[in-house]
Amino acid sequence: MRPVKGRGHLAAFVAAPVAVVLALLILVLATRSPASDRVTQSPIVGQATPAVELRTLDGKPFSLDRYEGRWVLVNFFATWCTPCRQEHPELRRFAADHERTGDAAVVSVVFEDDPATVRRFFAENGGSWPVLDDADGKAVLAFGVVKVPESYLIDPDGVVQAKITGGVTAAGVESVMAELGAGGTRRGGG
């Protein structure tokens, strides 16, 4: 039997395109934004904060107006959402850092979750900021929430300045605030 010529060339011919595709995939993954702290577009960026009437998990009325003059990170989350659970220590860190200075706060809005489960989650994992019940989905609709976690950074004048998807880090939120000029607010989202 004679050896078949060209098998080595065929293998190289198939391997080369596969290597190119893998190299391109690695390049795309290495250069894209991380899954957390991804600032994305939203029609409400640059607009006044949506006026929605919500209640805390304890049934008390709540208004974002109480934070006038401060930055507010409105975080939509659910306990069944793994990225939401992963970002929770970062939210605690951000809240604690700003509790001392009083210049920023965190507010959580429950997304399709059981209030009792949420209370238990906060009891076990900490977080002393207001947690709001949105059982009727008014806040989700007003903010245009697509999936959790999503956070909206509101400036001291009550203007939505950024939408952050995929979870947040304390450092990432600080960075967005610095870009927006946390020392002096920027109007109009742009």
N, C-alpha and C positions, 0 to 999 in steps of 0.2 A: 504494500500500500504506500502510496505517495502522500506526503503531508499536504494538507490543503493550504494553499498560499492565500494570504490576505486576511486571515482571521485576526491577526494582531492589528491590522489597519482598521478593521471593522470595530474592534473594541475601543481603539483610540478615537474613532469617528463618533461613537456613541458617548464616550466618557467626556469629551471636550465640551459639548453643549450642557451636559449635566453639571459640570464644574462651573461653567459660566452662570447658570441659573442659581446655583448655590451661592456663588460669590455675590451676585446681585441681591439675593435675599438677605445675606449677612450685612451687606452695605445698607439696605433699607432699614433693617432692624437696629443697626448701630447708630443711625443718624436721625431716627424719628424721636419725637418727644416721649418722655417716660410716661407710663400709665397713670402716674399720679401728678397732680399739679398741672394738668393740661388745660390751659386757658383756651376756651372755644368760643365761637360766635353765638350770639343769641340776640333776638329782636329786642329784648328788654335792656340790654347793655346800653347805657347812656340815658335811660329813662328813669323816672321817679319809681321808687320801690312800689310794687303792686300793693294796693290797700286791700288786705284780706283780714277778716276778723277770725281769729283762731282762739282756742282755749288751751291752757296747759293740760297736762295729763291729770292734774288735780281738779280740772274743771273751772279754773279761774280765767277770766278774760285776759287776752294778751294783745299788745300793740307794739310794733317796732318803733313807734314814736318815742318810747321811753329811752331809746338809744340815740336820740338826736344829738349831734355833736361828736359822735364816736363812729368808728368803723364797726361794721357788723358782718360776720360771716354766717350766712343762713345756710345750714347744711341739711339736705334732704337725705334720709337714711332709712335703713330697715335692719333689724337684727338678723334676718335670714340672709343678708347680703354680705358675702365674705370680704370684699374690699371695704365695705362700711365698717366692719368689725376691725379690720386692719388699720384703718385711719383713725380710729377712736383715741388711741394714746397720743396721736399727733394733735387732735382737737383739744385734748386735755392740756397738753403742753402749751399750745397757742393761748388757750383761755387763761391758764395760770400766769403766763408771761405778761399778759395784758391786764389781768386783774389788779396787779400791783400798780400799773400806770393809769388804768381806767380809760385808755384811749381806744380800746377795741373789745368786742365781745363775740361770743358764739351763741347761736340759737339753732336748735335742731327741730326739724319737722319730720314727723313720722310718716313714712311712705308704705301704705298697704301692710300694716303690721298690727299685731294685737297689743293694746296698751299695757296689759299686765306683763307681757313678755318684755316690752320696752322698759317698764319700771324695774323689773328684775335685772335686766341687762345693765342699767345705770347703777343700780345698787351694788352689783358685782364688779363693775368696771370703772366706776367713778364718772365724774362729770357733773358739775353743779350748775350748769347753765339751764335756761328754760328749754323744756322739751314740749313741743306743740303737737296736738292731735289734729290731723287733717283727714278725718274719716270720710268726709264728703268730697275730698280731692280739690277743693277750691284753690288752695295754695299751689298745688301741683299744676293745675291748669293756668293760674295767673302767672306763674314763673316760667311755664313751658318746660317742666321737667320731663325728660324722656326716660331716663333710667337712673337708678341710684348706684353709687353716690354721685350727687351733684351739689355743688356749693355756689353761692352767689355772694360776692363781696360788695357791700354797700358802703359808700363813703359817708363822712359825717354830715353831708348835706342831704342824705336820703336818696342818692342817685346810685343805681346799680352800675358798678364799674367793671365787673368781670364775672364770667361764668367759668367754673373750674369743674371738670369732669374726671371721673376715674379715681377719686380719692384725693386727699390733700396731705401735705406735710406742713408742720409749723414753719419750717424754713421756706417752703414754697410759697405759702401765703404771705410771709414777711417780704419775700422777693417781689411778689405781685404788688403789694402795698407800696414798696419802695419805688417800683416802676411808675406807679400812679401818683407818686408824690404824697406819701402819707403825711408829710409835714404841712402840706397845703393841698386841698382837694382839687381834683381836675374834673370839670363838668363836661358832660356830653360824651363820655366814653371814648373820646378819641384823642 
